[in-house]
Amino acid sequence: ARPCHPAPKRGAQTGRRSFKDDDDPAPSPQPMPRRRCRYDPPPLLNDLIDRFLASGPYAVVGASRDRAKFGNRVLRCYMEQNEVVHPVHPAGGTIENLDAAESLLTLPEHVAHVSVVTPPAVTEAVVEEAGRAGVEILWMQPGAESEAAVARAEALGMGVIHGGPCLLIDLPRLRR
């Protein structure tokens, strides 16, 4: 059997250089800077995430009956961590055997920390409702945020987690 790439003849130029060919000594290896993964938020955001997860109860706006959708997955994530969580869906009803409130204003108890899993245009309306409901921190899950929603929530005095961190990743990791 012939090799795919025959070896070069003795003395032939291969185009490869070894350290022996260099006049300068080999550079000392530099440590690679720590690369942030997309789920590794900056320190101030980490502090806000810690405050968010420190106490419940929680609400999930955009909770869904469809177990494949993120609104349902986020709700179940809280449930799997034994957190008190309230689904919020405009049609109300029952989601994962929990009574769903039709809005943040109709929750059975005050909720200071809310996960938002809605399209950006809907999130903007959720922010206004959250302000009226006295929400302290909103966690806009990836895909739910818009610049207008973030700016308005901050103007209303709420802490806002946005821009990449995902509860499905962070909650189980931080509760280990």
trRosetta pair geometry for C-beta under 8 A, 3 or more apart (Angstrom, degrees):
i j d omega theta_ij theta_ji phi_ij phi_ji
2 6 7.4 -39 -178 -75 98 95
3 6 5.8 134 70 -89 106 48
3 7 7.4 52 61 -26 153 75
8 12 4.3 -135 170 72 111 126
8 14 5.1 -138 -5 -89 162 96
9 12 4.5 91 61 -27 78 124
17 21 4.5 -110 -160 61 91 145
17 22 7.0 86 157 -50 123 84
18 21 5.4 112 55 -4 64 97
19 22 5.7 -48 -158 23 47 114
19 25 8.0 24 -174 -160 111 46
19 26 4.9 -32 -130 -62 128 112
22 25 7.6 142 106 -98 120 9
22 26 7.2 117 59 -72 149 61
24 27 8.0 21 130 -55 118 73
27 30 7.9 -25 142 -25 113 92
32 35 7.5 -31 147 -28 110 97
36 40 4.6 -143 -160 76 81 120
37 40 4.6 96 49 -11 75 108
38 164 5.6 -133 172 -160 82 123
39 164 6.8 -158 -98 153 42 99
39 165 6.5 95 -150 -117 65 57
39 166 6.6 -60 -118 26 106 92
39 169 4.9 -82 -146 132 144 156
39 170 7.1 -163 -177 -62 106 85
41 45 3.8 -100 160 97 127 127
41 46 5.4 168 85 -58 102 71
41 49 6.6 130 49 -23 148 136
41 161 7.9 -41 -115 -152 164 96
41 164 6.7 163 -88 84 88 111
41 165 4.9 -20 -54 -61 128 119
42 45 5.0 85 59 15 73 107
42 46 7.0 -129 103 -12 35 90
43 46 5.3 -52 -146 31 34 116
43 47 6.6 37 156 -21 66 98
44 47 5.6 -47 -155 29 36 114
44 48 6.8 34 148 -16 64 103
45 48 5.5 -52 -151 37 39 112
45 49 6.3 43 149 -21 68 102
45 161 6.4 109 -160 -128 93 81
45 163 7.9 -97 -112 61 151 115
45 165 6.6 178 155 -23 125 138
46 49 5.5 -52 -147 36 33 113
46 50 6.4 37 152 -21 65 103
47 50 5.6 -51 -150 34 32 113
47 51 6.5 32 151 -17 64 103
48 51 5.6 -51 -149 36 34 112
48 52 6.3 39 150 -24 65 105
48 137 6.6 165 -176 -137 93 129
48 159 5.1 -173 -143 174 115 129
48 160 7.9 -13 176 66 154 27
48 161 5.6 179 118 -76 121 93
49 52 5.5 -51 -147 34 32 116
49 53 6.2 15 160 -7 66 110
49 139 7.9 78 -112 -108 73 120
49 161 6.0 94 -79 -113 76 140
49 165 6.3 -110 -86 173 132 163
49 170 6.0 -88 -166 176 137 150
49 174 7.5 -170 140 -59 114 159
50 53 6.2 -65 -143 46 26 99
50 54 6.3 47 153 -50 63 100
50 174 7.8 -160 -100 -155 67 146
51 54 5.6 -39 -150 3 30 122
51 137 6.5 153 106 -57 106 156
51 159 7.0 32 84 74 136 172
52 113 5.0 133 -155 -142 74 130
52 137 4.8 -131 -96 116 91 150
52 139 5.9 85 -158 -57 156 119
52 159 7.5 -140 -66 99 96 130
52 161 6.3 -40 -40 -24 156 140
53 170 7.7 -135 -57 133 142 108
53 171 6.6 177 -115 -113 126 76
53 174 6.0 60 119 102 171 147
53 175 7.9 -132 180 -61 133 93
55 112 7.7 26 94 56 100 125
55 113 7.5 145 84 -4 62 134
56 78 7.9 112 -105 -161 138 118
56 83 5.0 145 -58 -169 152 97
56 84 4.7 158 122 54 137 87
56 85 7.0 -79 -149 -69 138 62
56 111 7.8 -27 -176 -136 69 86
56 113 6.8 -96 -117 52 51 119
57 83 7.4 134 -138 163 57 85
57 84 3.8 -68 -110 104 98 110
57 85 6.6 -179 -172 -82 88 30
57 86 6.4 58 149 -14 126 100
57 109 6.2 80 34 84 141 123
57 111 5.4 -74 92 -108 90 90
58 78 5.6 -134 67 -128 138 146
58 83 5.9 18 15 146 120 129
58 84 7.0 144 21 90 69 61
58 85 4.7 -20 72 -110 95 81
58 86 7.2 -173 96 23 48 70
58 111 6.4 86 -152 -158 15 117
58 113 5.3 -48 -110 92 80 97
58 114 6.9 151 -166 -99 70 35
58 115 6.6 30 175 -6 118 97
59 85 6.9 150 -97 -164 26 67
59 86 4.6 -28 -108 68 80 94
59 87 7.6 141 -160 -108 69 9
59 88 5.4 41 175 -25 112 117
59 101 7.5 -42 -138 39 123 128
59 104 6.4 125 113 -114 166 85
59 107 6.1 -79 -90 -98 135 142
59 111 4.4 90 -22 130 110 166
59 113 7.7 160 23 92 71 50
59 114 4.7 -18 65 -116 97 86
59 115 7.2 -164 93 32 49 68
60 63 4.5 91 100 -66 109 99
60 71 6.5 137 152 -164 116 73
60 74 5.3 157 -133 106 133 111
60 75 4.7 -128 40 -80 162 83
60 78 7.0 -151 -45 1 120 139
60 85 6.3 28 -14 179 102 116
60 86 7.5 -177 21 85 68 46
60 87 5.5 -28 63 -115 99 58
60 88 6.5 -174 84 22 46 81
60 114 7.6 167 -86 -163 24 67
60 115 4.9 -14 -112 69 71 106
60 117 6.4 1 -176 11 94 115
61 88 4.4 -26 -103 73 63 127
61 104 6.7 -34 -80 -59 123 100
61 114 6.0 28 -10 177 107 116
61 115 7.2 -174 26 90 69 52
61 116 5.0 -12 63 -115 109 68
61 117 7.0 166 85 31 56 64
61 118 6.1 -42 124 -28 94 119
61 126 5.2 130 132 -138 158 134
62 70 8.0 0 127 92 119 89
62 71 4.3 -128 129 -107 79 122
62 88 7.4 18 -1 79 39 87
62 89 7.6 83 -134 -96 10 72
62 116 6.3 82 1 -172 125 51
62 117 3.7 -154 91 78 132 71
62 118 4.0 -149 -79 -61 126 75
62 122 7.4 118 -86 109 108 137
62 144 7.2 -128 -12 -111 166 129
63 71 4.8 170 -125 164 20 102
63 72 6.5 88 -167 -83 67 50
63 74 7.6 -120 -100 72 72 98
63 75 4.8 68 -128 -61 108 136
63 87 3.4 -97 67 -149 169 101
63 88 6.1 119 10 44 106 45
63 89 5.3 -90 68 -52 86 101
63 95 5.1 130 139 111 120 166
63 96 8.0 -97 -177 11 123 110
63 100 6.2 -153 78 -120 130 117
63 117 7.3 88 -67 53 39 121
64 69 4.1 -5 66 75 157 138
64 70 7.8 75 16 61 127 44
64 71 3.8 100 -7 75 94 119
64 72 4.5 -77 71 -39 84 93
64 89 7.3 129 -88 -101 37 127
64 95 7.1 140 101 -137 15 133
64 117 7.9 -94 -14 107 100 127
65 72 6.9 10 142 -85 3 125
65 89 7.9 40 -33 -106 84 170
65 93 7.6 -27 -67 105 125 135
65 95 5.4 -121 -85 -115 67 87
66 69 4.4 70 86 -5 106 111
66 71 8.0 67 57 59 85 101
66 72 5.9 -147 81 -17 49 142
67 72 5.0 -127 -117 128 34 150
67 73 7.5 91 -177 -64 55 71
67 76 7.7 46 -141 -35 85 145
68 72 7.4 50 39 53 26 132
68 73 8.0 -8 178 -46 17 108
69 72 5.1 89 67 10 81 101
69 73 7.0 -152 100 -6 40 92
70 73 5.2 -57 -139 41 39 113
70 74 5.9 41 161 -22 72 102
70 117 5.2 -155 110 -159 101 130
70 141 6.5 178 151 130 133 151
70 143 7.8 112 39 56 165 134
70 168 7.7 -96 -147 -37 91 136
71 74 6.2 -48 -144 33 25 108
71 75 6.7 28 153 -17 57 108
71 117 4.2 175 -90 100 73 133
71 118 7.8 57 -87 -69 121 58
72 75 5.6 -55 -151 37 34 114
72 76 6.3 30 154 -15 67 107
72 95 7.1 -135 -110 -176 86 114
72 96 7.0 144 -152 -45 88 117
73 76 5.8 -55 -145 40 31 109
73 77 6.3 42 151 -30 63 102
73 168 6.1 6 136 -95 113 129
74 77 5.4 -47 -150 25 33 118
74 78 7.1 33 153 -15 62 97
74 115 5.4 -155 165 130 138 149
74 117 5.4 -176 15 -49 148 145
74 141 6.4 -95 -82 -74 146 152
74 167 5.5 68 -137 74 99 131
74 168 6.4 -90 -92 -58 67 91
75 78 6.1 -56 -162 32 33 107
75 79 6.5 28 146 -15 66 110
75 85 6.2 165 -149 131 68 140
75 87 5.5 12 -118 -88 139 101
75 95 6.6 -33 163 130 172 121
75 96 5.9 172 126 13 127 147
75 98 7.7 -148 -177 37 125 140
76 79 5.2 -56 -146 41 40 115
76 80 6.0 43 155 -24 71 103
76 96 6.3 -166 -79 -112 82 155
77 80 5.8 -51 -145 33 28 111
77 81 6.7 16 155 -7 60 108
77 167 6.0 139 97 129 151 102
77 168 5.4 -130 -81 -106 152 63
77 171 5.6 109 155 65 116 144
77 172 7.0 -97 -157 -40 101 97
78 81 6.0 -70 -155 44 31 103
78 83 4.3 -83 -174 65 85 121
78 85 3.9 88 118 -55 146 150
78 115 7.9 -154 -49 5 126 141
78 167 7.9 -14 -56 161 85 135
78 171 7.2 -83 -83 -163 55 165
79 82 7.5 36 -180 -78 36 26
79 83 7.1 -91 -73 50 25 75
79 85 6.3 -96 -59 37 71 130
79 96 6.6 -125 -39 146 161 143
80 172 7.7 -11 101 -86 124 104
81 171 5.8 -101 -40 159 156 116
81 172 7.1 -140 -74 -86 114 62
81 175 5.4 -147 -136 -69 119 177
85 98 7.3 -36 93 -130 80 170
86 98 6.9 -163 -131 161 44 130
86 100 7.8 129 172 -129 72 43
86 101 5.9 26 161 -3 119 115
86 107 5.3 92 120 -138 164 107
86 108 7.0 -172 -110 27 140 90
86 109 7.8 179 -44 45 144 85
86 111 6.3 -121 34 -65 125 146
87 95 4.3 -75 90 60 175 131
87 96 7.1 135 -42 35 139 101
87 98 5.4 126 5 93 107 120
87 99 7.9 -171 51 101 95 31
87 100 4.2 -51 97 -108 105 89
87 101 7.3 168 92 22 53 69
88 100 6.5 147 -111 -169 16 85
88 101 5.1 -28 -109 70 75 92
88 102 7.5 20 -160 124 74 8
88 103 6.5 52 -161 -140 115 16
88 104 6.1 -3 -119 -66 156 61
88 107 7.3 -50 -85 -76 108 99
89 92 6.5 -162 81 -50 87 14
89 93 6.9 -44 80 44 129 95
89 95 6.3 116 -12 -37 139 138
89 100 4.4 -7 29 170 102 145
89 101 7.9 128 29 70 55 44
89 102 7.3 -51 85 -116 48 43
90 102 5.8 46 -149 -161 36 77
90 103 7.4 38 -106 -67 64 76
91 100 7.6 32 79 96 66 137
91 102 7.4 -167 56 -115 8 87
92 99 7.8 -14 -173 -179 85 77
92 100 5.3 164 -160 88 36 92
92 101 7.0 -38 -114 -172 77 14
92 102 4.7 -32 -63 -69 93 89
93 99 8.0 -163 118 -148 24 54
93 100 5.4 8 65 39 60 118
94 97 6.4 7 178 -116 114 21
94 98 6.7 149 -157 68 69 33
94 99 6.1 -43 -101 -98 71 44
94 100 6.5 -176 -103 -4 15 92
95 98 5.8 -31 71 61 69 88
95 100 4.9 63 3 -60 107 120
99 108 7.8 69 82 -32 125 127
101 104 7.3 98 109 -91 136 20
101 106 4.6 170 -166 90 104 90
101 107 4.7 -67 -58 -86 168 56
101 108 7.3 -147 -75 -19 118 70
102 106 5.3 25 47 45 83 148
103 106 5.1 85 53 10 77 98
103 129 5.9 -113 -175 -163 109 144
104 107 6.1 -18 -163 -22 42 114
104 111 7.1 -114 -151 57 90 115
104 114 6.8 -21 -110 -103 126 150
104 126 7.5 103 -22 -158 127 77
104 129 5.0 132 36 138 117 109
104 130 5.8 58 37 -89 177 56
104 132 7.8 131 88 72 114 88
104 133 4.1 -87 131 -41 114 165
104 135 6.8 -46 -171 -48 148 121
105 129 6.4 -104 -28 -166 99 99
105 132 6.4 -16 -82 107 114 116
105 133 5.5 -131 -79 -84 62 102
107 110 7.4 119 90 -99 123 18
107 111 5.5 -61 143 -5 170 114
107 133 7.5 71 15 -155 118 134
110 133 7.8 164 -140 169 72 86
110 134 6.5 -29 -151 80 112 127
111 114 6.2 92 125 -71 117 88
111 133 7.5 -2 57 148 82 126
111 135 6.9 -4 101 -104 77 87
112 134 7.3 -54 -105 125 70 86
112 135 6.2 137 -158 -145 36 48
112 136 4.2 9 -177 13 98 111
112 137 6.8 46 143 22 81 81
113 135 7.4 131 -81 -159 16 89
113 136 6.6 -34 -69 61 64 94
113 137 5.0 -2 -115 65 79 101
113 139 7.3 30 -179 -12 88 106
114 126 8.0 -163 135 166 140 115
114 130 6.0 -134 41 -118 153 121
114 135 5.1 -36 0 -139 123 138
114 137 7.5 172 29 92 64 56
114 138 5.4 -22 71 -114 96 67
114 139 7.0 -170 95 25 45 74
115 139 4.7 -28 -107 71 67 108
115 141 6.1 45 -176 -43 97 106
115 167 5.6 -25 -117 -32 139 156
116 123 5.4 92 155 -123 139 98
116 126 5.5 136 -127 116 126 156
116 138 5.8 12 -15 -173 121 104
116 139 6.8 174 16 81 74 51
116 140 4.9 -22 62 -109 115 61
116 141 6.4 -157 80 8 55 81
116 144 4.9 164 114 155 93 150
117 141 4.9 8 -93 34 78 138
117 144 5.8 -108 -121 -71 27 137
118 122 3.9 -101 155 93 126 122
118 123 5.1 167 76 -62 103 72
118 126 6.0 144 35 -31 147 142
118 144 5.5 77 51 -137 53 105
119 122 4.9 85 59 12 77 105
119 123 7.0 -136 98 -14 36 89
119 143 7.9 -55 -116 149 47 88
119 144 7.2 -130 -119 -125 5 59
120 123 5.3 -50 -144 29 34 119
120 124 6.9 43 157 -27 63 94
120 143 7.8 -115 -46 161 87 49
120 144 6.5 150 -79 178 56 32
120 145 6.4 -2 -110 105 95 20
120 146 3.7 98 -168 -50 118 110
120 149 6.5 -142 -161 -11 75 134
121 124 6.0 -44 -162 19 34 114
121 125 7.7 26 145 -7 59 99
121 146 7.4 65 -63 -33 40 152
122 125 5.8 -56 -162 38 44 108
122 126 6.3 49 141 -25 72 105
123 126 5.1 -52 -145 35 38 118
123 127 6.5 49 153 -29 67 96
123 140 6.2 57 -151 -127 143 114
123 144 5.0 127 -76 168 137 84
123 145 6.5 -124 134 -103 168 29
123 146 6.2 155 71 8 123 97
123 149 4.5 3 119 -116 106 160
124 127 5.8 -43 -155 21 31 115
124 128 7.4 31 148 -15 58 99
124 146 6.3 -31 -59 51 101 132
124 148 5.6 5 -108 105 120 112
124 149 4.7 -114 -85 -81 62 91
124 152 6.8 81 -147 27 76 150
125 128 5.8 -50 -159 31 40 112
125 129 6.6 36 148 -13 68 106
126 129 5.7 -59 -151 42 35 110
126 130 6.0 40 150 -25 69 107
126 138 7.9 128 123 -137 109 136
126 149 7.7 24 58 -143 92 123
127 130 5.5 -53 -145 35 30 114
127 131 6.6 36 153 -23 62 101
127 138 6.9 -38 -108 -62 77 170
127 149 5.1 177 -36 -154 139 79
127 152 5.0 97 128 97 147 117
127 153 4.7 -105 -141 -69 117 88
127 156 7.1 162 167 12 94 144
127 158 7.7 -149 -151 36 86 148
128 131 5.8 -52 -156 29 31 114
128 132 6.9 26 150 -13 63 104
128 152 7.3 -37 -64 152 71 138
129 132 5.7 -56 -153 38 36 110
129 133 6.1 27 151 -15 69 112
130 133 5.6 -61 -141 44 31 108
130 135 3.9 -46 -172 28 93 139
130 138 5.9 30 179 -76 169 120
130 153 7.1 4 80 -119 135 99
130 156 7.7 121 94 102 91 153
130 158 6.6 26 126 -80 122 159
131 135 7.2 -62 -64 39 27 92
131 153 7.6 -151 -62 -122 98 56
131 156 4.1 -87 -108 -161 120 150
131 158 7.0 -109 -87 -32 74 121
135 138 6.2 62 135 -63 134 84
135 158 6.0 18 103 -115 89 129
136 158 6.4 154 173 -132 23 76
136 159 6.4 15 147 19 72 99
137 158 6.3 156 -101 -176 26 87
137 159 4.1 -20 -109 68 86 106
137 160 7.4 -174 -157 -73 63 27
137 161 6.9 41 175 -12 104 99
138 153 5.4 -85 30 -148 139 148
138 158 5.5 43 -3 149 99 138
138 159 7.4 177 27 87 59 56
138 160 5.3 -7 65 -114 96 72
138 161 7.1 -155 100 30 51 72
139 161 4.3 -8 -119 60 73 120
139 162 7.8 175 -160 -64 42 58
139 165 7.6 -79 -157 97 104 108
139 167 6.1 88 134 -58 146 112
140 144 4.5 -150 -170 90 82 106
140 145 3.9 98 131 -71 143 91
140 149 6.7 118 -98 116 149 131
140 150 7.1 -92 10 -79 154 86
140 160 6.6 9 -2 -169 109 95
140 161 6.7 -178 28 85 64 61
140 162 4.3 13 57 -99 115 98
141 144 5.0 70 57 2 69 126
141 166 6.0 59 -151 -130 85 73
141 167 6.3 -63 -98 8 104 100
142 145 7.7 -46 -128 10 29 102
142 164 6.3 36 -89 -123 108 24
142 165 7.9 -178 -49 70 92 28
142 166 5.5 -38 -6 -81 110 102
144 149 7.9 -94 138 96 75 164
145 149 5.9 -149 -153 72 56 124
145 150 5.8 36 -164 -52 110 106
145 162 4.2 101 -95 -152 153 124
145 163 6.8 -53 59 -51 166 53
146 149 4.5 91 52 5 83 103
146 150 7.0 -156 84 -5 42 86
147 150 5.9 -58 -148 39 30 110
147 151 6.1 28 157 -17 66 111
148 151 5.9 -57 -143 40 28 109
148 152 6.1 25 159 -18 65 110
149 152 6.0 -57 -143 38 27 108
149 153 6.2 27 158 -19 64 108
150 153 6.0 -57 -147 36 27 109
150 154 6.4 23 156 -15 63 109
150 160 5.3 146 -141 142 76 160
150 162 5.4 -103 -98 35 119 163
151 154 5.9 -59 -149 39 28 109
151 155 6.2 30 152 -21 65 108
152 155 5.5 -54 -146 36 32 114
152 156 6.4 27 154 -15 65 107
153 156 5.8 -59 -150 40 31 108
153 158 4.5 -66 177 64 87 121
153 160 4.7 106 100 -75 134 124
154 157 7.7 65 -179 -62 33 13
154 158 6.8 -94 -82 62 30 69
154 160 5.9 -74 -60 1 84 127
161 165 5.7 -62 173 66 110 128
162 165 7.9 -130 -125 39 2 88
165 169 7.4 -133 -165 65 61 113
165 170 5.7 23 -174 -40 103 141
166 169 4.6 73 74 12 96 104
166 170 6.5 160 79 -4 46 94
167 170 5.9 -66 -125 51 31 98
167 171 5.1 26 -178 -21 74 115
168 171 7.1 -24 -104 30 13 104
168 172 7.6 0 176 3 42 109
169 172 7.4 -88 -172 43 20 95
169 173 6.2 6 156 -12 62 125
170 173 5.7 -67 -142 43 30 111
170 174 5.7 16 169 -12 71 115
171 174 6.3 -63 -139 42 23 101
171 175 6.1 10 165 -11 62 118
172 175 6.0 -68 -140 44 28 105
172 176 7.1 53 158 -53 61 86
173 176 6.5 -34 -168 -13 31 112
